[in-house]
Structure formats: structure tokens, C-alpha cells
Amino acid sequence: MSTQTLTLGAETLAAEATVAAVEPAGAETNARKARAGMAMSLATFAMAAASGIQAILYLGRFGTNARTDGFFVAFALYSTFGVFSQSLRVTSVPLLVEPGARLSFRRFATVLACVAGIVLVLTIPLAVPLAAVLAPGLSHAGRSVTAHALPVLGVAMALQLWASGGATLLAIRDRFLTIAGAYISGALAGLVTFLALMGSAGVQTLGWSMFAMSVVTCGWMLVGVRRSGGLKGGAVTRTNQARNVLAGLARDGVLVLGRTAIYLAFNVLFVITLAFASHAASGGTTVLSYAYLFASYLVAGTGMALGMSSIPDMTREARAQRRAVVAATVPRGFRYAMLIVAPAMGVLIVCGAPLVHDILPHSLSAAQVVTLRTFTALLVPWTLAALLVNFLLPVLLALGRARLLGLVALPLVLVHVAATALGSALFGVDGAVGAFFVAPALLGGVLLVAGTGREYAAALARELASDAARFVGLSLIAFGVGWTAGIALHTGFVQAALAGAIGSCLYLGGLRIVARPQLETLLRAVSVRPAAA
């Protein structure tokens, strides 16, 4: 359950974007991009495998209860900060690459050190009051678990931030094998630590696993940075900029953090939702965390990955035809993402939750199976909105609208707080989770208008809504029939397995009707073999 897997695909494609930013296109550049992508793909596969093993073992060993609720509140903060750290890989490269660099490597490192210091202060000496803010609805025992988890995860957050900064510098220097080695070694160290402490550390085992992973990943990155030239590079510090150290540091901080504030704001929305949802029955916060992690993996592996892969081409084309860039990238990517996301959500709702209950009887009770299904269904609108946002953010960056993205970060959080409070007041925990999509949907609308213009945005919004309705409707019908057939044929484990199998077959068959071009494109990509050298 490493936080890096939330950026599955984006980390791989950020490598390609970095290579494109460093030098112009050409045969050698394409070869470097291929090597970078291969290295990062291997790294993300290793992290995903380690995360999946830990997720299954944690759920089977500790189940869902008040203590796991307390831990996952702290873990949500760690995951959010992890995504923010990884986003630096994309947003900071243009500030550091010559010609035209605006920061030296040393000033960049100083900014990250200051941010890490703030994190350590909040999560170590202020852990108890921070736990009360993050989990107001938990019992005293649950908040105690949160408070004990925050110092360990706080150090892990600081180390992950430094690791991301190191990965940024290494990517600029074309040291992608070092980056991949750091992440692979960190993932393995985390898994070994998890297995070693699972019998003694209790629900805090996952926290210590993240700590070990961060130590190894950060250490490997920093050694790589030192061997590749240290902090020499980037913009040359001017004398007049160095006169006022604090003012210069503040300007550097705004320059670095302002470009990625929207990513931090977007991901902190779940921390807010979880705070409202902490009033749920014991185990509810844990169940919601698992449902969110599943949905966020889908968004990261489709929307963010496909969106970030287009940054170099979009940047070259954006200055010529703004609308053409959006029309050529967003609808197409959204369709392919929905082709995967819609059935994945259907599988979890119809058969995933019951299968977990049957395979790991100590993990989810029958009531929590219903809760997991409910939360997953309520997260479907958020998933659609999050996909749209993750496709549009690279477009706005390519269009040079980073300042606008910084300005909408705070209003996004405020709108989410208001919507969640209203949903919670009207419908309780389900209302809080159901309101999760409101702020991201509004953000998607703002980005759509900013990227295309108001008149064209309306037509594009209708096209995207039609695509979403096609795939969600097909998934609903296919897995609804599968669920009905499963009930009629058997019960328990066999029922869930049959429902998933029948629903998947019907969905694949239905794609020939509602998405034949996309299906044929994917089949050609899988079946066509590369030409012999």
C-alpha cells in the first residue's frame, strides 16, 4: 500500500516528459525515453506488487475496527502528501532545466528541506492536536492510534519529499536506472519490514513499513545525487537575490509550491472527507480508505498516466491551436480510461467485496461488505470527475496557465468543506462520501472553460458526459445481469465468482456495440508484434 502506487503510470511517463524537456526530439532522445519508461515501469510494477501483498495481509490480519480506523486517518495524510511529493517530478523540472532555469539545485533543495521541517513539526510535537483535527469522530482509542502513527509517518513523509527531490535532479541528469533502483529497493525493504513486524507492531505495522521504504528510497536517491554531481547545477544565484535570505527563500518556496498547489489541494480533499466520515460505525473509516485507494489507483493508472504522457506534444501544439489540443487529447483519453474504470468499479461492487469476505473471513463482516459496496458506488461520480481533472491539468500546464491553477487551489478546498458539511448534515456519513465529487466536478468545469473557452466547453462537456454514460451504463447492465444470474445459480463464494465472470463477459461483448473503435484499437495494440530489427 505504498503511496507511490497512487501515481502508477504517472511516474513512468514523467520520466519521458523530463527527457523531452531536457533536449529536442530525435532518435537518441526516443531511445532514452524508451529506456526511461522501461526502467520506471519495472519500478512501478515492483511497488504495486509489494503494495498489493501488504494490503491483503493487513486486511486479513487486522480486519476493520476502531484501531485500524485510527491508523488509516494518519495514513490518508501520508498518502496525500506522497502524491504531492511525486507531483514535484513534473512541476519542478521546467524550473531547473537549462537554458532558462529559474532555480539552482541548491535553492530547490533548501525549499524542500524547509517544507520537510514543517511536516516534522506538525506530525511529531503536534501529533496529538493534529490527530484531533484529522479524526474528530473517532473514539479516544482510535485517535490515540492516529497520534502514535503520525510521528513515524511524518518522518516517512519528509524522507519521501527528499526522495522526490532527488529523483527530480537525477531525472534531469538522465539517471533513471538509479531512480528505478531506489524505488524497487524501497518497496522490497518495506515489504520485508512489514512481514517482520506484522506479529509485534499490530496496526502500526504498515506505518513502520512506509518508514523503512522511505529510508531506503531516500538514502539511495541522495547517494545517486551525490555521485552524479551533487547540488551543482540549475540557475546561477544572483548577488541581489542573496541579500535577503528569508525573502529569497519565500520567493523560491512560492515558485516551487505554487506550481503544485493544485495537486496538494486536490488530494487533501479525501483527508477532509475522512474527517467527516470518522463518525461512522467502527471499521467504517478503514472500509472507506480501501474503497478510495482502489478508485484512486484507477485514476492514477489511467487518467494521470494518459494525461501526463501527452505533455510534451501538447506543449508544442498549445501555442498554435488551444482548442485543437484539448479536442485531440481529453475526449480520446477519457474514453480509454472509462473503458477500464467502469468495469473495475463494477467488479468491486458486485463480486470484489463478497470475495474478500469469503476468502478473508476476519477482514470484513457481512455488514461491512454492504458498506464497501455503498462507498464504492458513491465514489463513482468522484472517479469520473477526478479522471476529467487529471486529463485537464496537463492541458492547462501545457497552455501556460500554472498561475490560474494556483489561484483555484484554495477555493477548491473551501467548496469541498462546505459541500461535505452539507452532505454530512443531511445524510450522515453517506452524504459526506457522496458529496466528494462536488468540488472536483466544479474544478473540472473551470479547467474545461479555461482550456477551450466557454462556448466550446459546453459542447465538449456534452461529449464527455455521453461517453461516461455509455461506459457506466454498459457496466451497470452487464454486472447487474451477472449479479442476478449469480443469485439464481448459487450462493456465497461461487455466487460472487459467477457474477464477476458473467458480468465481465457481457461487458466485453457490449464493447463491440458501444465502443467498437476503442476496442479494436486496443486489440491491435495487444496483437500486433513489433517488426524484426
Secondary structure as UniProt FT lines:
FT   HELIX           3..7
FT   TURN            8..9
FT   HELIX           10..22
FT   HELIX           27..62
FT   HELIX           66..91
FT   HELIX           93..96
FT   HELIX           105..123
FT   TURN            124..126
FT   HELIX           127..134
FT   TURN            136..137
FT   HELIX           140..172
FT   TURN            173..174
FT   HELIX           176..197
FT   TURN            198..200
FT   HELIX           202..204
FT   HELIX           205..227
FT   TURN            228..231
FT   HELIX           239..241
FT   HELIX           245..277
FT   TURN            278..279
FT   TURN            282..283
FT   HELIX           284..299
FT   HELIX           300..304
FT   HELIX           305..309
FT   HELIX           311..318
FT   TURN            319..320
FT   HELIX           322..347
FT   HELIX           348..352
FT   HELIX           353..359
FT   TURN            361..363
FT   HELIX           366..378
FT   HELIX           380..398
FT   TURN            399..400
FT   HELIX           402..407
FT   HELIX           409..434
FT   HELIX           435..437
FT   HELIX           438..452
FT   HELIX           454..489
FT   HELIX           492..514
FT   HELIX           516..527
//
